[in-house]
Amino acid sequence: MIRVRTPSRLHFGLLSLPGLQVERWPNVSAEEVLPARRFGGVGLMVEEPGIVLTVSPAASWSAEGPLAERALAFARRFVQTLPPGTLPPHRLIVEHSAAEHSGLGTGTQLALAVARALAAAAELGEPDAIELARRVGRGLRSAVGIHGFAHGGFLVEGGKRPGQEIAPLIARLDFPEPWRVVLVFPPGGRAWHGLEEQQAFERLADPARALARTEALCRLVMLGMMPALVERDLEGFGEALYDFNVRAGEAFAPVQGGTYASPAVAAVVAYLRGLGARGVGQSSWGQAVFAIVAGSEHGRELADRVRTRFGLGPGQVLVTRAANHGAIWKDE
């Protein structure tokens, strides 16, 4: 039996947003000669909720547990990339999984967990996360979750050139061990994924503002978040992260109705900021709200106050640490 444990992925925002669908950027002389990249992204891997998956030989292909059908679909897609007869049937058990379409990158982590386990079962050695992603069809836009599966930590990926499959990882930093992440999942909101997500991206055409927004976002990453992480400056990191997340979210206002996915998300963000947390925002399309805090005690205090203020129940608020490691797997 092969067991894989993956972190979950927070996505703080895209760098080159859909309004800037060009092949060249202007240089200092306004000549469009600089190669353009699309998407790019910044994110963080966290220990919880995560995914735990096991696979073992069986008489026929099957899956059970949360997201079982999706796991089985990824397995079938992986097997199609192998020569016939390479891999006999296996049973997949999803022992634990973060919710789908909640801002945690669950689809990518599940797909890569399945691919990692089946690659081991097929004795393919240790193909890297990019190869695994190709085999299960992940990385259409952001590659933060792919690189996070491999390396964990705080990640910046550099966007895709025209025709490129998966964007390269350009920076990776350990997240300070004492810091904690409060995650809040307010009810409601809309799940953007699949065809609906693709159509939403196609509606986001704002070339007049897109380049200026991208330049501001890159400044906040390179001169804000990254040096603050190196210096363990929580306040500086938090303010840069909050500003980055707001600017990234504003680009999606035409499809999500505002900077955040729902009024409930906006209310939680405002409340956490009012309590003094600086690094607060929405992960991906939401509903997940994150807050970066100094340690476990502060995290538990904020979590308790959020539960009480918004009437949230078990599983809707949790405190976790960053995962400065990628997925872990072993043959048991």
Secondary structure as GFF3:
##gff-version 3
##sequence-region A 1 332
A	DSSP	beta_strand	2	16	.	.	.	ID=ss1
A	DSSP	beta_strand	24	26	.	.	.	ID=ss2
A	DSSP	beta_strand	32	35	.	.	.	ID=ss3
A	DSSP	beta_strand	39	57	.	.	.	ID=ss4
A	DSSP	beta_strand	62	64	.	.	.	ID=ss5
A	DSSP	alpha_helix	68	79	.	.	.	ID=ss6
A	DSSP	beta_strand	90	97	.	.	.	ID=ss7
A	DSSP	alpha_helix	106	121	.	.	.	ID=ss8
A	DSSP	alpha_helix	129	136	.	.	.	ID=ss9
A	DSSP	alpha_helix	144	151	.	.	.	ID=ss10
A	DSSP	beta_strand	154	157	.	.	.	ID=ss11
A	DSSP	beta_strand	169	173	.	.	.	ID=ss12
A	DSSP	beta_strand	180	184	.	.	.	ID=ss13
A	DSSP	alpha_helix	194	202	.	.	.	ID=ss14
A	DSSP	alpha_helix	207	220	.	.	.	ID=ss15
A	DSSP	pi_helix	221	225	.	.	.	ID=ss16
A	DSSP	alpha_helix	226	230	.	.	.	ID=ss17
A	DSSP	alpha_helix	234	250	.	.	.	ID=ss18
A	DSSP	alpha_helix	253	256	.	.	.	ID=ss19
A	DSSP	alpha_helix	263	274	.	.	.	ID=ss20
A	DSSP	beta_strand	279	282	.	.	.	ID=ss21
A	DSSP	beta_strand	289	293	.	.	.	ID=ss22
A	DSSP	alpha_helix	296	310	.	.	.	ID=ss23
A	DSSP	beta_strand	317	320	.	.	.	ID=ss24
A	DSSP	beta_strand	328	331	.	.	.	ID=ss25
###
